[in-house]
Amino acid sequence: MEVFTGPIAQGAEILAARERRGRYLKKELRRGAPLLCLTLNIPGPQKRGPDVLRVHDVARRRVQAAFPQAIPCAVFVDAAGPFALWRLLMDGTEAKRRAISLEQADALGRLMDLDVLEGEGPLSRSAVGAPPRPCFLCAKDARICRRLGTHSPEAIQAHLEAIVRSVLQR
């Protein structure tokens, strides 16, 4: 079973989608309440295939269960992949800690990218005393491995395919 199927987005399409998301988030932040944003850690140009969308749906249900008072604002799919947004009725710092717990809980959490935004933008992991996210393949800081190209795209994709399969077989 090949996991990463579906439309192939060009770099410019992904960038434009991220810019539109950024404008949307800025508009939503002006309403004053903290926001919780769910995307998936899916590198590469195929972010909208059926399996990726199924994983996002499972992740969205988990987030809603962990944040039962959160108010859904948006769910959509664009060239950057699936996206969900909630307005939070809680302190942003506490929400970020809870989001990090979800990200660290299991294989599904590893695929989840949960951002808590308030004021001018996202709260960092370091702002709540959490270490950087580890690389998919080793224990080093994921940002460093990505920047240095420590692991081949094929190795990362094979690992992510295994995670997606395990999530969908539950």
Secondary structure in CASP SS format (residue, H / E / C, confidence):
PFRMAT SS
TARGET T0000
AUTHOR 0000-0000-0000
METHOD secondary structure of the structure
MODEL  1
M C 1.00
E C 1.00
V C 1.00
F C 1.00
T C 1.00
G C 1.00
P C 1.00
I C 1.00
A C 1.00
Q C 1.00
G H 1.00
A H 1.00
E H 1.00
I H 1.00
L H 1.00
A H 1.00
A H 1.00
R H 1.00
E H 1.00
R H 1.00
R H 1.00
G H 1.00
R H 1.00
Y H 1.00
L H 1.00
K H 1.00
K H 1.00
E H 1.00
L H 1.00
R C 1.00
R C 1.00
G C 1.00
A C 1.00
P C 1.00
L E 1.00
L E 1.00
C E 1.00
L E 1.00
T E 1.00
L E 1.00
N C 1.00
I C 1.00
P C 1.00
G C 1.00
P C 1.00
Q C 1.00
K C 1.00
R C 1.00
G C 1.00
P H 1.00
D H 1.00
V H 1.00
L H 1.00
R H 1.00
V H 1.00
H H 1.00
D H 1.00
V H 1.00
A H 1.00
R H 1.00
R H 1.00
R H 1.00
V H 1.00
Q H 1.00
A H 1.00
A H 1.00
F C 1.00
P C 1.00
Q C 1.00
A C 1.00
I E 1.00
P E 1.00
C E 1.00
A E 1.00
V E 1.00
F E 1.00
V E 1.00
D E 1.00
A C 1.00
A C 1.00
G E 1.00
P E 1.00
F E 1.00
A E 1.00
L E 1.00
W E 1.00
R E 1.00
L C 1.00
L C 1.00
M C 1.00
D C 1.00
G H 1.00
T H 1.00
E H 1.00
A H 1.00
K H 1.00
R H 1.00
R H 1.00
A H 1.00
I H 1.00
S H 1.00
L H 1.00
E H 1.00
Q H 1.00
A H 1.00
D C 1.00
A H 1.00
L H 1.00
G H 1.00
R H 1.00
L H 1.00
M E 1.00
D E 1.00
L E 1.00
D E 1.00
V E 1.00
L E 1.00
E E 1.00
G C 1.00
E C 1.00
G E 1.00
P E 1.00
L C 1.00
S C 1.00
R C 1.00
S H 1.00
A H 1.00
V H 1.00
G C 1.00
A C 1.00
P C 1.00
P C 1.00
R C 1.00
P E 1.00
C C 1.00
F C 1.00
L C 1.00
C C 1.00
A C 1.00
K C 1.00
D E 1.00
A H 1.00
R H 1.00
I H 1.00
C H 1.00
R H 1.00
R H 1.00
L H 1.00
G C 1.00
T C 1.00
H C 1.00
S C 1.00
P H 1.00
E H 1.00
A H 1.00
I H 1.00
Q H 1.00
A H 1.00
H H 1.00
L H 1.00
E H 1.00
A H 1.00
I H 1.00
V H 1.00
R H 1.00
S H 1.00
V H 1.00
L H 1.00
Q C 1.00
R C 1.00
END
